[in-house]
C-alpha cells in the first residue's frame, strides 16, 4: 500500500493563557506547541508564528491516488522504504506522535521520476487488526492511517486504508476508493500547503493525534502551521495505534525519492503513549508500512525514554 515528534506535549500543556495567545519566542518551540495544541473544530486551519491562534482557511481535496502499503512481492533492498525502514513500536496504545528531521546535510538535489523536489513526508501507523472499522469485512481486514504531506498535491492530509476489505468499499463516509486489489482508501480534507524544497527539510515537523473521537494532522513549515481532522471512526486509530514510521520518500504510487550522493538525514520520531509510561520504545528494523522508498541506506537506530519516548536514526547515501 509509509513520516513526526510531538516533542513537547507536557511543555505545551503547561503553557499559560498568555503564552498560548502570544506563543513561545523560539520558532522550534512554537512548532512543538502548535502540534501539541491543534484546532479541534471541523475544517482546515492555519497558525502563523509566534501566535497560537488557529484561523480557519479553505480546505482542498487531494486526488484519489494511493500512497500504498509495501509490496510483499517486491524484494526488500538496502534503500529505505517498502517495508525496509525503522518504526517506533510502543508497548501501549499511542495517542500522539510526531516526526522531524533533526539533521539534513549535504542535500543538493532530490528527484522523483526525474522531477526535482518531488516527494512525500509520511507519518504512518501500524497495520491494525480487529478494529471496528473492519468489523463487516471479517478477520483478514486491517485498518491503516497515513499522515501525509505531498509536494505534487501541495497539501497535507490523512489517507486511510481498509486493507483486505474487498472490492466493494464502504458506502459511508462518501469518498472511498478501491485500489482494484481488495483494498479501500479515502482521503481526509486537505490543508493547502505550498511545495517545499528539500533544502528546507530541517524546518519541517509533522504531528498526528488520535483522541476524543478525532484524528488530527498538524504540519509545520518554519513559521507556518496547518491542520485538518477527521472522525476517528474511519480507521479506529485511537484503539490500536502502537507503532509509527516517519520518513521522506516517493510521492505516492510506490515511487522513490532519489537523493544526491553524500546526502544525510537524521530522523526523529516521538510519541505520547496513553498512560504514565516513560519507558523507551522499541526501535524496530524492517517494520515500516509504506510502499514508497528513498535511495538512502539506514544506519543504527537508538531509542530513548522520558517525557516523550522517541527513536532516532540516520540515513545516508
ZIDA-V221264 format. One record per residue. RES is the residue in three letters. PSI is psi in degrees with one decimal (* if undefined). D_LAST is the distance of its C-alpha to the last C-alpha in whole Angstrom. Layout:
RES;PSI;D_LAST
RES;PSI;D_LAST
//
This chain:
UNK;*;25
UNK;*;20
UNK;*;19
UNK;133.8;22
UNK;125.4;24
UNK;82.0;28
UNK;-29.3;27
UNK;57.5;31
UNK;-38.0;33
UNK;-38.8;36
UNK;-47.5;36
UNK;-37.6;36
UNK;-24.0;39
UNK;0.9;41
UNK;141.7;41
UNK;165.5;44
UNK;-36.5;46
UNK;-43.8;46
UNK;-37.2;42
UNK;-31.9;41
UNK;-43.1;43
UNK;-25.3;42
UNK;154.5;38
UNK;153.8;36
UNK;-24.2;36
UNK;132.0;32
UNK;-36.9;30
UNK;-42.5;27
UNK;-38.0;30
UNK;-42.7;32
UNK;-45.0;29
UNK;-40.3;29
UNK;-41.9;33
UNK;-31.4;33
UNK;-37.2;31
UNK;-16.1;33
UNK;62.8;36
UNK;162.8;36
UNK;140.7;39
UNK;5.9;40
UNK;152.3;42
UNK;143.5;42
UNK;-166.3;40
UNK;145.7;37
UNK;158.1;37
UNK;139.8;35
UNK;143.9;35
UNK;133.3;35
UNK;136.8;34
UNK;11.9;36
UNK;147.7;38
UNK;7.2;38
UNK;128.7;40
UNK;125.9;39
UNK;129.0;41
UNK;138.6;41
UNK;165.8;39
UNK;138.7;39
UNK;156.6;37
UNK;-169.8;35
UNK;114.4;35
UNK;150.8;31
UNK;157.7;32
UNK;71.3;32
UNK;144.9;29
UNK;137.2;27
UNK;85.8;24
UNK;166.7;24
UNK;166.7;24
UNK;153.6;22
UNK;110.8;23
UNK;-19.9;24
UNK;-12.2;25
UNK;120.7;21
UNK;141.5;20
UNK;134.7;17
UNK;179.8;13
UNK;-26.4;11
UNK;153.1;9
UNK;137.3;11
UNK;-179.6;14
UNK;45.5;17
UNK;-9.9;18
UNK;74.4;15
UNK;167.5;15
UNK;141.5;17
UNK;143.4;20
UNK;121.5;22
UNK;123.7;26
UNK;148.8;29
UNK;-9.7;32
UNK;166.6;34
UNK;138.2;34
UNK;138.0;32
UNK;-29.7;34
UNK;147.3;31
UNK;159.7;27
UNK;157.7;25
UNK;145.0;21
UNK;161.7;19
UNK;105.7;16
UNK;-13.1;17
UNK;141.2;14
UNK;101.5;12
UNK;149.9;11
UNK;18.1;10
UNK;114.1;10
UNK;-17.8;12
UNK;153.9;12
UNK;134.6;12
UNK;156.6;14
UNK;112.0;16
UNK;37.4;18
UNK;-3.3;18
UNK;127.9;19
UNK;150.0;18
UNK;44.5;17
UNK;118.3;18
UNK;172.9;17
UNK;150.8;19
UNK;131.8;19
UNK;129.6;20
UNK;107.2;22
UNK;139.7;23
UNK;173.3;26
UNK;164.4;27
UNK;124.1;29
UNK;124.3;32
UNK;154.3;35
UNK;16.1;39
UNK;159.1;39
UNK;-27.1;42
UNK;-25.7;40
UNK;6.5;40
UNK;-35.6;43
UNK;0.1;45
UNK;-9.3;42
UNK;-177.4;43
UNK;-17.6;41
UNK;-5.0;38
UNK;139.8;37
UNK;135.0;34
UNK;153.6;33
UNK;134.9;30
UNK;132.2;29
UNK;130.2;26
UNK;116.9;26
UNK;137.1;24
UNK;126.2;23
UNK;126.8;23
UNK;-37.3;22
UNK;-28.7;24
UNK;-11.0;27
UNK;52.0;27
UNK;163.1;28
UNK;133.8;27
UNK;170.5;29
UNK;135.0;29
UNK;122.8;29
UNK;143.3;31
UNK;145.0;32
UNK;96.2;34
UNK;128.9;33
UNK;19.1;35
UNK;-32.8;38
UNK;167.4;39
UNK;-15.1;40
UNK;107.7;42
UNK;164.6;41
UNK;148.0;42
UNK;-27.2;45
UNK;143.2;44
UNK;162.5;43
UNK;145.7;43
UNK;0.0;39
UNK;143.4;38
UNK;144.7;36
UNK;138.6;36
UNK;3.4;33
UNK;3.3;35
UNK;21.9;34
UNK;8.6;36
UNK;148.0;34
UNK;141.5;35
UNK;154.3;33
UNK;145.4;34
UNK;144.5;33
UNK;173.2;34
UNK;146.0;35
UNK;134.6;32
UNK;127.9;32
UNK;121.3;32
UNK;138.3;28
UNK;161.7;27
UNK;128.1;24
UNK;124.7;22
UNK;155.1;19
UNK;-18.1;15
UNK;-16.2;16
UNK;15.1;19
UNK;-39.3;16
UNK;-11.9;18
UNK;3.6;21
UNK;140.6;21
UNK;141.1;23
UNK;138.9;24
UNK;146.7;27
UNK;146.2;29
UNK;140.5;32
UNK;93.2;35
UNK;150.1;38
UNK;40.6;42
UNK;5.6;41
UNK;145.7;38
UNK;130.5;35
UNK;131.7;33
UNK;135.4;30
UNK;129.3;29
UNK;123.9;27
UNK;129.9;26
UNK;102.4;25
UNK;-117.0;26
UNK;16.9;30
UNK;138.8;30
UNK;145.8;30
UNK;146.0;31
UNK;149.4;33
UNK;158.3;34
UNK;170.9;36
UNK;164.0;37
UNK;138.0;40
UNK;-20.1;38
UNK;-12.6;40
UNK;-43.2;38
UNK;-5.5;36
UNK;42.0;37
UNK;-40.3;34
UNK;-16.6;36
UNK;-17.6;38
UNK;21.2;35
UNK;108.5;31
UNK;-1.7;30
UNK;155.9;26
UNK;138.5;23
UNK;138.0;20
UNK;133.0;18
UNK;170.9;15
UNK;123.7;14
UNK;-171.7;14
UNK;157.4;16
UNK;63.3;19
UNK;166.3;22
UNK;21.6;23
UNK;19.1;20
UNK;174.4;18
UNK;136.2;14
UNK;117.8;12
UNK;115.7;10
UNK;159.7;8
UNK;158.2;8
UNK;137.5;5
UNK;-5.3;6
UNK;142.8;6
UNK;133.4;7
UNK;136.7;9
UNK;121.6;12
UNK;139.0;15
UNK;132.0;18
UNK;127.8;21
UNK;156.8;24
UNK;157.7;28
UNK;113.9;31
UNK;148.5;33
UNK;137.5;37
UNK;-179.4;39
UNK;4.1;39
UNK;132.4;36
UNK;15.8;33
UNK;150.6;32
UNK;137.3;28
UNK;178.6;27
UNK;135.9;25
UNK;94.7;21
UNK;119.3;21
UNK;154.8;18
UNK;42.3;18
UNK;15.5;21
UNK;165.9;19
UNK;-15.7;22
UNK;158.0;20
UNK;-14.4;20
UNK;160.7;17
UNK;169.9;13
UNK;171.7;10
UNK;12.1;7
UNK;157.5;5
UNK;131.5;6
UNK;134.8;9
UNK;-161.7;10
UNK;154.2;14
UNK;139.2;16
UNK;144.0;20
UNK;144.6;23
UNK;138.1;25
UNK;-172.2;29
UNK;-160.5;31
UNK;-31.8;33
UNK;92.0;29
UNK;141.9;28
UNK;167.2;24
UNK;156.5;21
UNK;141.3;17
UNK;156.3;14
UNK;143.6;10
UNK;139.1;7
UNK;163.2;4
UNK;*;0
//
